[in-house]
């Protein structure tokens, strides 16, 4: 399968009636490199992790850039085996992007749903949300409603995890985490 291009992504967003704004910039490879982008585009900026568990299941985790994710404590929360980063080859084969360009928009390249999608609760409450449009030399903003419409069009219902609750537990979208104490994961 030939991976979707940025033009393919934008055509899908347009067909779905999802307004989007894209800022072109120098390639960024780490969350902390994007300060100027954050200043230019309001909303939730993301980090995205492509992972493989010990049983071979692939995972994409999308969270706000400042969110701490403890990969050692995450498996019982999301129902995975021990997690490690997926290889560049697996990433391209399954999501059609290269390292540094991992994005929830790459789910467009996984029509068989081989990659399970986990989203941070804070990300699912941010509006707008900002992701790379399949390459790390631009950032695209869409509304939260638009992002949910994109996921629904792909038949995706993310597993929503509240990483800020201290245990990274799976929650219902409206559930508070007041009952949990301790540092954020």
C-alpha positions in Angstrom: 0.0 0.0 0.0 1.3 3.5 -0.9 1.0 5.7 2.2 -1.3 8.7 2.1 0.2 12.1 1.4 -0.4 15.4 3.1 -2.6 16.3 0.1 -4.6 13.0 0.7 -5.0 13.9 4.4 -6.2 17.5 3.6 -8.6 16.2 0.9 -10.1 13.8 3.5 -10.4 16.6 6.1 -12.1 18.8 3.4 -14.5 16.0 2.4 -15.4 15.6 6.1 -16.0 19.3 6.5 -13.2 19.6 9.0 -11.6 23.1 9.0 -7.8 22.9 9.3 -4.9 25.3 9.5 -1.3 24.3 8.7 1.9 26.0 9.7 5.0 25.1 7.6 8.2 25.0 9.7 11.7 23.4 9.9 11.5 19.7 10.8 11.1 19.0 14.5 12.0 15.7 16.1 11.2 16.3 19.8 8.4 18.1 21.6 10.8 20.6 23.2 11.9 21.9 19.7 8.5 23.3 18.9 8.2 26.4 21.1 7.8 28.8 18.2 5.1 26.5 16.7 3.2 26.6 20.0 3.3 30.3 20.0 1.9 30.5 16.5 -0.8 27.8 16.8 -3.0 27.8 19.9 -4.4 24.7 21.5 -3.1 21.3 22.5 0.3 20.3 21.0 1.0 16.6 20.9 3.5 13.9 21.3 2.9 10.6 19.7 4.5 7.3 20.5 4.6 4.3 18.2 5.0 1.2 20.4 5.0 -2.6 20.1 4.2 -4.9 22.9 5.9 -8.2 23.8 3.1 -10.1 22.0 3.5 -8.1 18.8 0.5 -5.8 19.1 1.2 -2.3 17.8 0.1 0.8 19.7 -0.1 4.6 18.9 -0.3 6.8 22.0 -1.2 10.5 21.5 -1.0 12.9 24.4 -0.4 16.5 25.1 3.3 17.4 24.7 3.9 18.0 28.4 2.3 14.8 29.5 4.5 12.2 31.3 3.9 8.6 30.1 5.5 5.8 32.1 5.8 2.9 29.7 6.6 0.5 32.5 3.3 1.1 34.3 1.1 1.4 31.2 0.6 -2.2 30.1 -2.0 -3.2 32.8 -3.8 0.1 32.1 -4.2 -0.5 28.4 -4.2 -4.3 28.4 -0.9 -4.7 26.7 2.1 -6.8 27.3 5.5 -5.1 28.0 5.9 -2.1 25.7 8.9 -0.9 23.7 9.3 1.5 20.8 8.4 0.1 17.4 11.0 0.0 14.7 11.3 2.5 11.9 10.4 -0.3 9.5 7.2 -1.3 11.4 6.3 2.4 11.8 6.4 3.0 8.0 4.8 -0.4 7.2 1.8 0.2 9.5 1.4 4.0 9.6 3.2 5.2 6.5 5.4 7.8 8.4 9.0 8.1 9.5 10.4 8.7 13.0 9.7 12.3 14.1 6.5 12.3 12.0 4.4 10.0 14.2 0.9 11.5 14.4 -2.7 10.5 15.0 -3.4 11.6 11.4 -1.2 8.5 10.3 -4.1 6.3 11.3 -5.4 7.1 7.9 -2.7 4.7 6.7 -4.0 1.8 8.8 -7.4 0.8 7.4 -7.0 -2.7 8.9 -6.7 -1.3 12.4 -3.5 -3.2 13.2 -2.4 -0.3 15.4 -4.5 0.3 18.6 -5.0 3.9 19.4 -4.7 5.3 22.9 -5.4 9.0 23.6 -4.7 11.1 26.6 -7.8 12.5 28.2 -6.4 16.0 28.3 -5.7 15.8 24.6 -9.3 14.7 24.0 -10.5 17.8 25.9 -8.1 20.3 24.2 -9.5 22.5 21.5 -8.0 22.9 19.0 -5.5 20.0 18.7 -2.3 20.1 16.7 -0.6 17.2 14.9 2.0 16.8 12.1 0.2 16.3 8.8 2.1 13.0 8.1 5.5 14.8 8.1 7.4 16.8 10.8 7.9 19.9 8.7 4.4 21.2 9.4 1.8 21.3 12.1 -1.9 21.1 11.4 -4.6 22.4 13.8 -8.1 21.0 13.8 -11.0 21.5 16.3 -11.6 18.8 18.9 -14.9 18.1 17.1 -13.1 17.9 13.8 -10.5 15.5 15.3 -13.3 13.3 16.6 -15.0 13.4 13.2 -11.7 12.3 11.6 -11.4 9.4 14.0 -15.1 8.4 13.4 -14.6 8.5 9.7 -11.7 6.0 10.1 -13.9 3.8 12.4 -11.6 4.6 15.3 -12.8 4.7 18.9 -9.7 5.6 21.0 -9.0 4.1 24.3 -8.9 7.2 26.5 -6.4 7.2 29.4 -6.1 9.9 32.0 -2.4 10.1 32.5 -2.8 13.1 34.8 -4.6 10.9 37.4 -1.4 9.5 38.6 -2.0 5.9 37.6 -2.8 6.4 34.0 -6.1 4.7 34.3 -8.7 4.2 31.6 -11.6 6.5 32.2 -15.0 7.4 30.8 -14.7 10.8 29.1 -16.5 12.6 31.9 -15.0 10.8 34.9 -13.0 12.9 37.4 -9.8 11.6 38.9 -10.3 13.2 42.3 -10.1 9.8 44.0 -6.5 9.3 43.0 -3.5 10.7 44.8 0.1 10.8 43.9 2.4 12.3 41.3 1.5 12.4 37.6 2.8 9.6 35.5 
